[in-house]
Amino acid sequence: MNIKVVLEPSEEGGYTVYVPSLPGCISEGETIEEAMTNIQEAIELYLEPIEDEFPKSARAIVKELAL
């Protein structure tokens, strides 16, 4: 899966990076490389399912979809 990110230079130095398609998914880094590493981790955590969010119905089916 490919996701577009936006890197913006910070006034304090370094970069702020965010994902327009994932509201609230934002990170930063001192270099572009560090910012990219940090946003990748943020994306993985953002997309990680939370067990409490799964349906509680006994008839519900939970499947995993690879993108």
All heavy atoms as a GROMACS GRO file, in nm:
protein
  517
    1MET      N    1   0.085  -0.117   0.000
    1MET     CA    2   0.000   0.000   0.000
    1MET      C    3   0.090   0.124   0.000
    1MET      O    4   0.188   0.130   0.072
    1MET     CB    5  -0.089   0.000   0.125
    1MET     CG    6  -0.164   0.127   0.140
    1MET     SD    7  -0.268   0.159   0.287
    1MET     CE    8  -0.283   0.013   0.375
    2ASN      N    9   0.057   0.220  -0.080
    2ASN     CA   10   0.128   0.347  -0.082
    2ASN      C   11   0.038   0.456  -0.026
    2ASN      O   12  -0.080   0.463  -0.061
    2ASN     CB   13   0.170   0.384  -0.224
    2ASN     CG   14   0.272   0.288  -0.280
    2ASN    OD1   15   0.362   0.245  -0.209
    2ASN    ND2   16   0.258   0.254  -0.406
    3ILE      N   17   0.094   0.539   0.060
    3ILE     CA   18   0.019   0.649   0.121
    3ILE      C   19   0.100   0.777   0.103
    3ILE      O   20   0.220   0.780   0.131
    3ILE     CB   21  -0.004   0.622   0.272
    3ILE    CG1   22  -0.090   0.499   0.291
    3ILE    CG2   23  -0.068   0.743   0.338
    3ILE    CD1   24  -0.116   0.463   0.436
    4LYS      N   25   0.034   0.881   0.056
    4LYS     CA   26   0.102   1.010   0.040
    4LYS      C   27   0.112   1.080   0.176
    4LYS      O   28   0.018   1.080   0.253
    4LYS     CB   29   0.026   1.098  -0.058
    4LYS     CG   30   0.032   1.046  -0.200
    4LYS     CD   31  -0.030   1.146  -0.295
    4LYS     CE   32  -0.053   1.086  -0.428
    4LYS     NZ   33   0.036   1.085  -0.526
    5VAL      N   34   0.231   1.138   0.199
    5VAL     CA   35   0.254   1.217   0.320
    5VAL      C   36   0.301   1.356   0.277
    5VAL      O   37   0.353   1.374   0.167
    5VAL     CB   38   0.357   1.150   0.414
    5VAL    CG1   39   0.308   1.014   0.458
    5VAL    CG2   40   0.493   1.139   0.350
    6VAL      N   41   0.283   1.452   0.366
    6VAL     CA   42   0.327   1.589   0.341
    6VAL      C   43   0.431   1.626   0.446
    6VAL      O   44   0.406   1.613   0.566
    6VAL     CB   45   0.207   1.687   0.348
    6VAL    CG1   46   0.254   1.830   0.328
    6VAL    CG2   47   0.100   1.649   0.246
    7LEU      N   48   0.547   1.670   0.399
    7LEU     CA   49   0.654   1.715   0.487
    7LEU      C   50   0.662   1.867   0.479
    7LEU      O   51   0.665   1.924   0.370
    7LEU     CB   52   0.789   1.656   0.443
    7LEU     CG   53   0.805   1.507   0.464
    7LEU    CD1   54   0.855   1.441   0.341
    7LEU    CD2   55   0.896   1.483   0.581
    8GLU      N   56   0.666   1.930   0.595
    8GLU     CA   57   0.678   2.076   0.601
    8GLU      C   58   0.793   2.112   0.694
    8GLU      O   59   0.802   2.058   0.806
    8GLU     CB   60   0.549   2.139   0.653
    8GLU     CG   61   0.431   2.119   0.562
    8GLU     CD   62   0.304   2.183   0.616
    8GLU    OE1   63   0.300   2.221   0.735
    8GLU    OE2   64   0.208   2.196   0.537
    9PRO      N   65   0.883   2.201   0.651
    9PRO     CA   66   0.990   2.244   0.741
    9PRO      C   67   0.931   2.314   0.864
    9PRO      O   68   0.836   2.392   0.852
    9PRO     CB   69   1.071   2.343   0.657
    9PRO     CG   70   1.031   2.318   0.515
    9PRO     CD   71   0.892   2.263   0.520
   10SER      N   72   0.985   2.282   0.981
   10SER     CA   73   0.940   2.344   1.105
   10SER      C   74   1.021   2.470   1.133
   10SER      O   75   1.139   2.477   1.098
   10SER     CB   76   0.958   2.248   1.224
   10SER     OG   77   0.877   2.136   1.208
   11GLU      N   78   0.958   2.568   1.194
   11GLU     CA   79   1.028   2.691   1.230
   11GLU      C   80   1.144   2.664   1.325
   11GLU      O   81   1.245   2.731   1.322
   11GLU     CB   82   0.931   2.791   1.291
   11GLU     CG   83   0.831   2.846   1.193
   11GLU     CD   84   0.736   2.947   1.255
   11GLU    OE1   85   0.765   2.997   1.365
   11GLU    OE2   86   0.632   2.974   1.193
   12GLU      N   87   1.127   2.562   1.411
   12GLU     CA   88   1.230   2.528   1.510
   12GLU      C   89   1.339   2.441   1.449
   12GLU      O   90   1.435   2.405   1.516
   12GLU     CB   91   1.168   2.452   1.628
   12GLU     CG   92   1.051   2.520   1.695
   12GLU     CD   93   0.919   2.498   1.623
   12GLU    OE1   94   0.900   2.395   1.557
   12GLU    OE2   95   0.834   2.588   1.632
   13GLY      N   96   1.326   2.403   1.325
   13GLY     CA   97   1.418   2.311   1.261
   13GLY      C   98   1.353   2.175   1.246
   13GLY      O   99   1.255   2.144   1.314
   14GLY      N  100   1.402   2.096   1.157
   14GLY     CA  101   1.345   1.964   1.134
   14GLY      C  102   1.220   1.974   1.047
   14GLY      O  103   1.195   2.076   0.980
   15TYR      N  104   1.142   1.868   1.050
   15TYR     CA  105   1.024   1.859   0.964
   15TYR      C  106   0.905   1.805   1.040
   15TYR      O  107   0.918   1.718   1.126
   15TYR     CB  108   1.052   1.766   0.845
   15TYR     CG  109   1.158   1.819   0.754
   15TYR    CD1  110   1.292   1.793   0.778
   15TYR    CD2  111   1.123   1.897   0.645
   15TYR    CE1  112   1.390   1.844   0.694
   15TYR    CE2  113   1.221   1.949   0.561
   15TYR     CZ  114   1.354   1.922   0.586
   15TYR     OH  115   1.450   1.973   0.504
   16THR      N  116   0.789   1.858   1.007
   16THR     CA  117   0.662   1.802   1.050
   16THR      C  118   0.607   1.725   0.931
   16THR      O  119   0.616   1.773   0.817
   16THR     CB  120   0.563   1.913   1.091
   16THR    OG1  121   0.620   1.984   1.201
   16THR    CG2  122   0.428   1.855   1.132
   17VAL      N  123   0.553   1.607   0.956
   17VAL     CA  124   0.499   1.525   0.848
   17VAL      C  125   0.361   1.475   0.888
   17VAL      O  126   0.338   1.440   1.003
   17VAL     CB  127   0.596   1.409   0.813
   17VAL    CG1  128   0.624   1.322   0.932
   17VAL    CG2  129   0.544   1.325   0.697
   18TYR      N  130   0.268   1.478   0.794
   18TYR     CA  131   0.133   1.430   0.823
   18TYR      C  132   0.076   1.356   0.702
   18TYR      O  133   0.128   1.366   0.591
   18TYR     CB  134   0.041   1.545   0.867
   18TYR     CG  135   0.017   1.651   0.764
   18TYR    CD1  136  -0.094   1.643   0.678
   18TYR    CD2  137   0.102   1.759   0.751
   18TYR    CE1  138  -0.117   1.742   0.583
   18TYR    CE2  139   0.079   1.858   0.657
   18TYR     CZ  140  -0.029   1.849   0.573
   18TYR     OH  141  -0.052   1.945   0.478
   19VAL      N  142  -0.031   1.283   0.728
   19VAL     CA  143  -0.097   1.202   0.626
   19VAL      C  144  -0.236   1.260   0.601
   19VAL      O  145  -0.324   1.245   0.687
   19VAL     CB  146  -0.108   1.055   0.672
   19VAL    CG1  147  -0.162   0.968   0.560
   19VAL    CG2  148   0.027   1.003   0.721
   20PRO      N  149  -0.257   1.327   0.489
   20PRO     CA  150  -0.388   1.388   0.464
   20PRO      C  151  -0.504   1.289   0.468
   20PRO      O  152  -0.613   1.325   0.511
   20PRO     CB  153  -0.372   1.449   0.324
   20PRO     CG  154  -0.225   1.470   0.307
   20PRO     CD  155  -0.162   1.358   0.383
   21SER      N  156  -0.481   1.166   0.426
   21SER     CA  157  -0.590   1.068   0.422
   21SER      C  158  -0.618   1.002   0.556
   21SER      O  159  -0.715   0.927   0.569
   21SER     CB  160  -0.560   0.960   0.317
   21SER     OG  161  -0.441   0.892   0.350
   22LEU      N  162  -0.534   1.030   0.658
   22LEU     CA  163  -0.553   0.973   0.792
   22LEU      C  164  -0.557   1.088   0.893
   22LEU      O  165  -0.454   1.128   0.948
   22LEU     CB  166  -0.440   0.876   0.828
   22LEU     CG  167  -0.420   0.757   0.734
   22LEU    CD1  168  -0.297   0.676   0.777
   22LEU    CD2  169  -0.542   0.669   0.731
   23PRO      N  170  -0.674   1.145   0.919
   23PRO     CA  171  -0.685   1.260   1.008
   23PRO      C  172  -0.618   1.236   1.143
   23PRO      O  173  -0.638   1.134   1.206
   23PRO     CB  174  -0.836   1.278   1.025
   23PRO     CG  175  -0.897   1.211   0.907
   23PRO     CD  176  -0.804   1.098   0.872
   24GLY      N  177  -0.534   1.331   1.183
   24GLY     CA  178  -0.467   1.322   1.312
   24GLY      C  179  -0.339   1.243   1.311
   24GLY      O  180  -0.269   1.235   1.412
   25CYS      N  181  -0.304   1.183   1.197
   25CYS     CA  182  -0.180   1.106   1.188
   25CYS      C  183  -0.068   1.201   1.150
   25CYS      O  184  -0.055   1.245   1.036
   25CYS     CB  185  -0.195   0.994   1.084
   25CYS     SG  186  -0.058   0.877   1.086
   26ILE      N  187   0.015   1.236   1.250
   26ILE     CA  188   0.117   1.339   1.234
   26ILE      C  189   0.242   1.297   1.313
   26ILE      O  190   0.232   1.228   1.414
   26ILE     CB  191   0.064   1.476   1.281
   26ILE    CG1  192   0.163   1.586   1.251
   26ILE    CG2  193   0.026   1.473   1.427
   26ILE    CD1  194   0.106   1.726   1.268
   27SER      N  195   0.358   1.338   1.264
   27SER     CA  196   0.482   1.311   1.335
   27SER      C  197   0.582   1.419   1.297
   27SER      O  198   0.548   1.516   1.231
   27SER     CB  199   0.535   1.171   1.302
   27SER     OG  200   0.639   1.136   1.392
   28GLU      N  201   0.706   1.400   1.338
   28GLU     CA  202   0.811   1.496   1.307
   28GLU      C  203   0.947   1.427   1.315
   28GLU      O  204   0.958   1.314   1.362
   28GLU     CB  205   0.807   1.614   1.404
   28GLU     CG  206   0.828   1.574   1.548
   28GLU     CD  207   0.810   1.690   1.644
   28GLU    OE1  208   0.777   1.802   1.601
   28GLU    OE2  209   0.830   1.668   1.764
   29GLY      N  210   1.048   1.496   1.268
   29GLY     CA  211   1.184   1.445   1.275
   29GLY      C  212   1.283   1.555   1.244
   29GLY      O  213   1.248   1.655   1.180
   30GLU      N  214   1.405   1.537   1.287
   30GLU     CA  215   1.510   1.636   1.262
   30GLU      C  216   1.551   1.638   1.116
   30GLU      O  217   1.592   1.742   1.064
   30GLU     CB  218   1.632   1.610   1.352
   30GLU     CG  219   1.608   1.637   1.498
   30GLU     CD  220   1.574   1.784   1.524
   30GLU    OE1  221   1.639   1.873   1.464
   30GLU    OE2  222   1.482   1.810   1.603
   31THR      N  223   1.542   1.524   1.048
   31THR     CA  224   1.576   1.513   0.906
   31THR      C  225   1.456   1.456   0.832
   31THR      O  226   1.363   1.401   0.894
   31THR     CB  227   1.696   1.420   0.885
   31THR    OG1  228   1.659   1.288   0.925
   31THR    CG2  229   1.818   1.466   0.963
   32ILE      N  230   1.459   1.463   0.700
   32ILE     CA  231   1.352   1.403   0.620
   32ILE      C  232   1.347   1.253   0.646
   32ILE      O  233   1.239   1.195   0.664
   32ILE     CB  234   1.371   1.434   0.471
   32ILE    CG1  235   1.345   1.582   0.445
   32ILE    CG2  236   1.280   1.346   0.385
   32ILE    CD1  237   1.371   1.627   0.302
   33GLU      N  238   1.463   1.190   0.652
   33GLU     CA  239   1.468   1.046   0.674
   33GLU      C  240   1.407   1.007   0.809
   33GLU      O  241   1.331   0.912   0.820
   33GLU     CB  242   1.612   0.994   0.665
   33GLU     CG  243   1.673   1.006   0.527
   33GLU     CD  244   1.719   1.147   0.490
   33GLU    OE1  245   1.737   1.233   0.581
   33GLU    OE2  246   1.735   1.172   0.370
   34GLU      N  247   1.441   1.083   0.914
   34GLU     CA  248   1.386   1.056   1.047
   34GLU      C  249   1.235   1.081   1.049
   34GLU      O  250   1.159   1.002   1.108
   34GLU     CB  251   1.455   1.144   1.152
   34GLU     CG  252   1.407   1.117   1.293
   34GLU     CD  253   1.474   1.205   1.398
   34GLU    OE1  254   1.562   1.287   1.362
   34GLU    OE2  255   1.437   1.192   1.516
   35ALA      N  256   1.192   1.188   0.984
   35ALA     CA  257   1.048   1.217   0.978
   35ALA      C  258   0.973   1.106   0.906
   35ALA      O  259   0.865   1.064   0.949
   35ALA     CB  260   1.024   1.352   0.910
   36MET      N  261   1.031   1.054   0.798
   36MET     CA  262   0.968   0.945   0.723
   36MET      C  263   0.961   0.817   0.805
   36MET      O  264   0.860   0.746   0.804
   36MET     CB  265   1.041   0.922   0.591
   36MET     CG  266   1.026   1.036   0.492
   36MET     SD  267   0.856   1.065   0.439
   36MET     CE  268   0.828   0.920   0.338
   37THR      N  269   1.067   0.787   0.879
   37THR     CA  270   1.066   0.669   0.967
   37THR      C  271   0.959   0.685   1.074
   37THR      O  272   0.883   0.592   1.103
   37THR     CB  273   1.204   0.650   1.032
   37THR    OG1  274   1.300   0.626   0.928
   37THR    CG2  275   1.204   0.535   1.130
   38ASN      N  276   0.951   0.804   1.133
   38ASN     CA  277   0.855   0.829   1.240
   38ASN      C  278   0.711   0.824   1.189
   38ASN      O  279   0.623   0.770   1.258
   38ASN     CB  280   0.883   0.964   1.307
   38ASN     CG  281   1.013   0.962   1.384
   38ASN    OD1  282   1.069   0.857   1.413
   38ASN    ND2  283   1.065   1.079   1.415
   39ILE      N  284   0.685   0.878   1.069
   39ILE     CA  285   0.547   0.876   1.019
   39ILE      C  286   0.508   0.734   0.978
   39ILE      O  287   0.392   0.696   0.992
   39ILE     CB  288   0.524   0.977   0.904
   39ILE    CG1  289   0.375   1.004   0.886
   39ILE    CG2  290   0.586   0.931   0.775
   39ILE    CD1  291   0.304   1.068   0.999
   40GLN      N  292   0.604   0.654   0.934
   40GLN     CA  293   0.570   0.515   0.902
   40GLN      C  294   0.522   0.443   1.028
   40GLN      O  295   0.422   0.371   1.025
   40GLN     CB  296   0.690   0.442   0.842
   40GLN     CG  297   0.657   0.299   0.805
   40GLN     CD  298   0.766   0.231   0.727
   40GLN    OE1  299   0.860   0.294   0.681
   40GLN    NE2  300   0.754   0.101   0.711
   41GLU      N  301   0.591   0.464   1.139
   41GLU     CA  302   0.548   0.404   1.266
   41GLU      C  303   0.412   0.458   1.308
   41GLU      O  304   0.326   0.382   1.354
   41GLU     CB  305   0.652   0.431   1.375
   41GLU     CG  306   0.616   0.368   1.507
   41GLU     CD  307   0.718   0.394   1.616
   41GLU    OE1  308   0.826   0.449   1.588
   41GLU    OE2  309   0.689   0.359   1.731
   42ALA      N  310   0.390   0.588   1.291
   42ALA     CA  311   0.262   0.648   1.327
   42ALA      C  312   0.149   0.589   1.242
   42ALA      O  313   0.040   0.562   1.293
   42ALA     CB  314   0.268   0.800   1.310
   43ILE      N  315   0.174   0.568   1.114
   43ILE     CA  316   0.073   0.510   1.025
   43ILE      C  317   0.040   0.368   1.069
   43ILE      O  318  -0.077   0.329   1.076
   43ILE     CB  319   0.121   0.512   0.878
   43ILE    CG1  320   0.127   0.656   0.827
   43ILE    CG2  321   0.030   0.426   0.790
   43ILE    CD1  322   0.202   0.672   0.695
   44GLU      N  323   0.143   0.289   1.100
   44GLU     CA  324   0.120   0.152   1.145
   44GLU      C  325   0.036   0.148   1.271
   44GLU      O  326  -0.056   0.068   1.283
   44GLU     CB  327   0.254   0.081   1.166
   44GLU     CG  328   0.327   0.054   1.035
   44GLU     CD  329   0.471   0.010   1.055
   44GLU    OE1  330   0.520   0.005   1.171
   44GLU    OE2  331   0.537  -0.020   0.953
   45LEU      N  332   0.064   0.237   1.365
   45LEU     CA  333  -0.014   0.242   1.489
   45LEU      C  334  -0.156   0.292   1.462
   45LEU      O  335  -0.252   0.242   1.521
   45LEU     CB  336   0.055   0.333   1.591
   45LEU     CG  337   0.185   0.278   1.648
   45LEU    CD1  338   0.257   0.385   1.730
   45LEU    CD2  339   0.160   0.154   1.731
   46TYR      N  340  -0.170   0.388   1.373
   46TYR     CA  341  -0.302   0.443   1.338
   46TYR      C  342  -0.390   0.334   1.279
   46TYR      O  343  -0.509   0.326   1.310
   46TYR     CB  344  -0.282   0.556   1.237
   46TYR     CG  345  -0.407   0.634   1.203
   46TYR    CD1  346  -0.429   0.758   1.261
   46TYR    CD2  347  -0.500   0.586   1.112
   46TYR    CE1  348  -0.541   0.833   1.229
   46TYR    CE2  349  -0.613   0.659   1.080
   46TYR     CZ  350  -0.634   0.782   1.139
   46TYR     OH  351  -0.744   0.855   1.107
   47LEU      N  352  -0.332   0.251   1.194
   47LEU     CA  353  -0.409   0.148   1.125
   47LEU      C  354  -0.422   0.018   1.203
   47LEU      O  355  -0.500  -0.070   1.164
   47LEU     CB  356  -0.345   0.118   0.988
   47LEU     CG  357  -0.345   0.235   0.890
   47LEU    CD1  358  -0.272   0.196   0.763
   47LEU    CD2  359  -0.487   0.281   0.859
   48GLU      N  360  -0.349   0.004   1.312
   48GLU     CA  361  -0.354  -0.118   1.393
   48GLU      C  362  -0.491  -0.132   1.458
   48GLU      O  363  -0.540  -0.040   1.524
   48GLU     CB  364  -0.246  -0.111   1.502
   48GLU     CG  365  -0.232  -0.236   1.582
   48GLU     CD  366  -0.116  -0.223   1.680
   48GLU    OE1  367  -0.002  -0.248   1.638
   48GLU    OE2  368  -0.141  -0.186   1.796
   49PRO      N  369  -0.554  -0.246   1.439
   49PRO     CA  370  -0.687  -0.263   1.500
   49PRO      C  371  -0.678  -0.272   1.652
   49PRO      O  372  -0.582  -0.324   1.707
   49PRO     CB  373  -0.737  -0.395   1.440
   49PRO     CG  374  -0.614  -0.470   1.404
   49PRO     CD  375  -0.510  -0.366   1.368
   50ILE      N  376  -0.780  -0.221   1.715
   50ILE     CA  377  -0.791  -0.230   1.860
   50ILE      C  378  -0.895  -0.336   1.890
   50ILE      O  379  -1.008  -0.330   1.841
   50ILE     CB  380  -0.831  -0.094   1.921
   50ILE    CG1  381  -0.722   0.009   1.890
   50ILE    CG2  382  -0.855  -0.105   2.070
   50ILE    CD1  383  -0.758   0.150   1.930
   51GLU      N  384  -0.857  -0.437   1.966
   51GLU     CA  385  -0.945  -0.550   1.993
   51GLU      C  386  -1.082  -0.507   2.046
   51GLU      O  387  -1.183  -0.568   2.015
   51GLU     CB  388  -0.880  -0.646   2.094
   51GLU     CG  389  -0.752  -0.711   2.042
   51GLU     CD  390  -0.774  -0.804   1.923
   51GLU    OE1  391  -0.878  -0.872   1.918
   51GLU    OE2  392  -0.688  -0.807   1.834
   52ASP      N  393  -1.088  -0.399   2.124
   52ASP     CA  394  -1.214  -0.353   2.181
   52ASP      C  395  -1.310  -0.300   2.074
   52ASP      O  396  -1.429  -0.286   2.098
   52ASP     CB  397  -1.190  -0.243   2.284
   52ASP     CG  398  -1.118  -0.295   2.407
   52ASP    OD1  399  -1.119  -0.418   2.428
   52ASP    OD2  400  -1.062  -0.213   2.480
   53GLU      N  401  -1.258  -0.266   1.956
   53GLU     CA  402  -1.341  -0.211   1.850
   53GLU      C  403  -1.411  -0.319   1.769
   53GLU      O  404  -1.496  -0.290   1.687
   53GLU     CB  405  -1.257  -0.124   1.757
   53GLU     CG  406  -1.208   0.003   1.823
   53GLU     CD  407  -1.124   0.088   1.729
   53GLU    OE1  408  -1.105   0.050   1.612
   53GLU    OE2  409  -1.078   0.193   1.773
   54PHE      N  410  -1.374  -0.446   1.788
   54PHE     CA  411  -1.437  -0.554   1.713
   54PHE      C  412  -1.580  -0.574   1.760
   54PHE      O  413  -1.612  -0.554   1.877
   54PHE     CB  414  -1.359  -0.684   1.727
   54PHE     CG  415  -1.227  -0.684   1.654
   54PHE    CD1  416  -1.116  -0.742   1.709
   54PHE    CD2  417  -1.215  -0.628   1.528
   54PHE    CE1  418  -0.995  -0.744   1.642
   54PHE    CE2  419  -1.095  -0.629   1.461
   54PHE     CZ  420  -0.984  -0.686   1.518
   55PRO      N  421  -1.667  -0.616   1.668
   55PRO     CA  422  -1.807  -0.639   1.706
   55PRO      C  423  -1.818  -0.743   1.817
   55PRO      O  424  -1.741  -0.839   1.822
   55PRO     CB  425  -1.870  -0.691   1.577
   55PRO     CG  426  -1.775  -0.659   1.468
   55PRO     CD  427  -1.640  -0.646   1.530
   56LYS      N  428  -1.916  -0.725   1.902
   56LYS     CA  429  -1.939  -0.817   2.014
   56LYS      C  430  -2.042  -0.924   1.980
   56LYS      O  431  -2.059  -1.019   2.053
   56LYS     CB  432  -1.985  -0.740   2.137
   56LYS     CG  433  -1.890  -0.633   2.182
   56LYS     CD  434  -1.766  -0.691   2.245
   56LYS     CE  435  -1.683  -0.578   2.304
   56LYS     NZ  436  -1.545  -0.600   2.303
   57SER      N  437  -2.112  -0.908   1.870
   57SER     CA  438  -2.216  -1.002   1.832
   57SER      C  439  -2.159  -1.141   1.807
   57SER      O  440  -2.054  -1.156   1.743
   57SER     CB  441  -2.287  -0.953   1.706
   57SER     OG  442  -2.369  -1.056   1.653
   58ALA      N  443  -2.225  -1.242   1.857
   58ALA     CA  444  -2.181  -1.380   1.837
   58ALA      C  445  -2.188  -1.419   1.690
   58ALA      O  446  -2.116  -1.509   1.645
   58ALA     CB  447  -2.266  -1.475   1.921
   59ARG      N  448  -2.269  -1.351   1.613
   59ARG     CA  449  -2.285  -1.382   1.471
   59ARG      C  450  -2.188  -1.302   1.382
   59ARG      O  451  -2.181  -1.327   1.263
   59ARG     CB  452  -2.429  -1.355   1.428
   59ARG     CG  453  -2.528  -1.445   1.500
   59ARG     CD  454  -2.670  -1.418   1.465
   59ARG     NE  455  -2.689  -1.402   1.321
   59ARG     CZ  456  -2.790  -1.338   1.266
   59ARG    NH1  457  -2.882  -1.284   1.341
   59ARG    NH2  458  -2.800  -1.327   1.135
   60ALA      N  459  -2.117  -1.209   1.440
   60ALA     CA  460  -2.025  -1.125   1.362
   60ALA      C  461  -1.905  -1.206   1.313
   60ALA      O  462  -1.857  -1.297   1.381
   60ALA     CB  463  -1.976  -1.008   1.446
   61ILE      N  464  -1.858  -1.174   1.194
   61ILE     CA  465  -1.741  -1.238   1.136
   61ILE      C  466  -1.635  -1.131   1.120
   61ILE      O  467  -1.659  -1.026   1.058
   61ILE     CB  468  -1.775  -1.301   1.000
   61ILE    CG1  469  -1.881  -1.408   1.017
   61ILE    CG2  470  -1.650  -1.357   0.935
   61ILE    CD1  471  -1.937  -1.460   0.886
   62VAL      N  472  -1.515  -1.155   1.174
   62VAL     CA  473  -1.404  -1.062   1.160
   62VAL      C  474  -1.304  -1.122   1.062
   62VAL      O  475  -1.258  -1.234   1.081
   62VAL     CB  476  -1.337  -1.035   1.298
   62VAL    CG1  477  -1.217  -0.943   1.281
   62VAL    CG2  478  -1.437  -0.978   1.395
   63LYS      N  479  -1.272  -1.049   0.956
   63LYS     CA  480  -1.178  -1.094   0.855
   63LYS      C  481  -1.067  -0.990   0.843
   63LYS      O  482  -1.086  -0.873   0.875
   63LYS     CB  483  -1.247  -1.110   0.720
   63LYS     CG  484  -1.363  -1.208   0.719
   63LYS     CD  485  -1.318  -1.349   0.727
   63LYS     CE  486  -1.304  -1.406   0.588
   63LYS     NZ  487  -1.256  -1.540   0.585
   64GLU      N  488  -0.951  -1.032   0.795
   64GLU     CA  489  -0.840  -0.943   0.772
   64GLU      C  490  -0.822  -0.925   0.623
   64GLU      O  491  -0.827  -1.022   0.547
   64GLU     CB  492  -0.713  -1.002   0.833
   64GLU     CG  493  -0.597  -0.904   0.836
   64GLU     CD  494  -0.482  -0.957   0.919
   64GLU    OE1  495  -0.505  -0.990   1.038
   64GLU    OE2  496  -0.372  -0.964   0.865
   65LEU      N  497  -0.800  -0.801   0.579
   65LEU     CA  498  -0.783  -0.768   0.440
   65LEU      C  499  -0.645  -0.709   0.418
   65LEU      O  500  -0.608  -0.612   0.484
   65LEU     CB  501  -0.891  -0.666   0.397
   65LEU     CG  502  -0.886  -0.617   0.255
   65LEU    CD1  503  -0.910  -0.732   0.158
   65LEU    CD2  504  -0.989  -0.508   0.235
   66ALA      N  505  -0.566  -0.769   0.330
   66ALA     CA  506  -0.434  -0.717   0.298
   66ALA      C  507  -0.445  -0.617   0.183
   66ALA      O  508  -0.508  -0.645   0.082
   66ALA     CB  509  -0.341  -0.831   0.258
   67LEU      N  510  -0.388  -0.500   0.201
   67LEU     CA  511  -0.391  -0.397   0.096
   67LEU      C  512  -0.257  -0.386   0.030
   67LEU      O  513  -0.156  -0.404   0.086
   67LEU     CB  514  -0.431  -0.263   0.155
   67LEU     CG  515  -0.566  -0.258   0.224
   67LEU    CD1  516  -0.588  -0.124   0.288
   67LEU    CD2  517  -0.676  -0.286   0.124
   0.00000   0.00000   0.00000
